[in-house]
Amino acid sequence: MNKYAANLSMLFNEVEFLKKFTLAKENGFEGVEYLFPYDFDKDDIKSELEKNSLKQILFDFPAGDFASGDRGIAIFPDRKSEFQEGVHKALEYANHLNCERLTVLVGIDNGKFKKSQLHDTLIENLNYASDVLKNTNIMILVEALNTIDAPNYFVSNTEHSRKIIDEINLDSVKVQYDIYHMQIMEGDIIRTFDNNKDKIGHIQIADNPGRNEPGSGEINYENVFKHLAKNYNGWIGCEYAPLGDTVKGLSWIHNIGGKSA
Amino acid sequence: MPKFEANLQFMYNEYDLIDRYEQASKSGFKGVELQAPYSLEIDQIREKLDLYQLKHVIINLPVQDPDSNLANIALRPDRKDLFLERLELGINYASQLGCIGINTGIGTKPENFDDEEIYNTLVENQRIASEKLLEKNIKALIEPINTVDQPGFFINTSKQGIDLIEKINHDNAYLLYDVYHMQIMEGDLSRTIIELKDKIGHIQIADNPGRNEPGTGEINYTHIFNLLDTINYSGWVGCEYSPLHNTHDSLYWIKNHL
């Protein structure tokens, strides 16, 4: 049976962040993920997780100033120290919240550096993060994004994210396969999953176009979920924008998600 | 729902080619397509079309090279005369069968020629085909094909298809958008269909992976068909899939729409 994690950056926006944990639990989720915990006190988050018996599945390393357009900083030669400080901050939160997965958003190519410099910086930063995390159970994930929503994002297809993690060549560094982003960029979902499944550490979902609930777009999620149930043991993060009320929109999880609870 | 037609190369393989027209009609189809009608006489096919009230929507040009057996003479700088000969044959069939379009067939990249020379040959051949087909009111259809099933296929994304059509620079050149091929090569089906709708002359479907009937794979065809209604797509949708078991049983997804 598939394990679905509620993405609290996109679901339950009817309430403030710290109140989302209870709603996730009430609606059958056993795990949660979100972009960033850093604006909140780690004890406050931990108490929500404990109160609701929720697992902290994943969050992202600090990724620059999201509000002003940053989508990660791991590629920038002039922001290495900022990235590396962020690794320690992420580790501090991850340890406290028992989070076993941290995602690297690599950043938007702003044209200031050569591609090879961006690549080399990314590799250097990933090696740095791996080194800092080496005696932990924490997995590092590299996520490709679509370039319609994030123009000029440096890693925008599975082949590229796979190439990067292969270059790092550590069991603890894997691909985050976001089906929404990859349907926009490349399609061929099931074959791509099959070809990379040993290297996929986390999956996220939303339908396309629109990034709404599974069932609202061109992806046959019922069949994708059946395939994942047989071939994938990890978590599936529900990172979509509910078309209306979050709770009403969750009916897909029972109708096509293969979840009986 | 859009108008569906049966691809007789892929469907009804339980029957001889000539008998597939009758079977398509029995299933409720009002139209058919067939890549290679050339083993049949035109009159023989017309008799079936009349008898079963079927529209023969499209055929493909016969683009096999007699020496290599590769279906790529449209790309061969040394086969331009043969291409024109085959074009006449195709036009003869298509016009007498009442086709709305011909898939002009592109093929896998030939060896021993450089890309530019191949591309220029293709553009030249396609421009002639577009012009000659226009005289018969038949669309020239350019189909990008996935390179998982056909490694080396020369035009394999909708972008390449549209770029080629721009180079051909003829109003009668249209894109054949095969949802199956494009899901393998690029995804983003809905956005692409909306963007290219004015240049799409024909659509074909199958699910992925497997190229079986809609509902067997990762594509939500209910969504795609609704989208085609929303954008007022008035053309045909060719069912170019391999039935998972037998053809009649494979039609559950379409039963109420034929």
Interface residues (C-beta under 8 A of the other chain):
Chain A: I148 M182 Q183 I184 M185 E186 G187 D188 I189 I190 R191 D207 N208 P209 G215 S216 G217 E218 I219 N220 Y221 N223 V224
Chain B: V148 M182 Q183 I184 M185 E186 G187 D188 L189 S190 R191 D207 N208 P209 G215 T216 G217 E218 I219 N220 Y221 H223 I224 L227
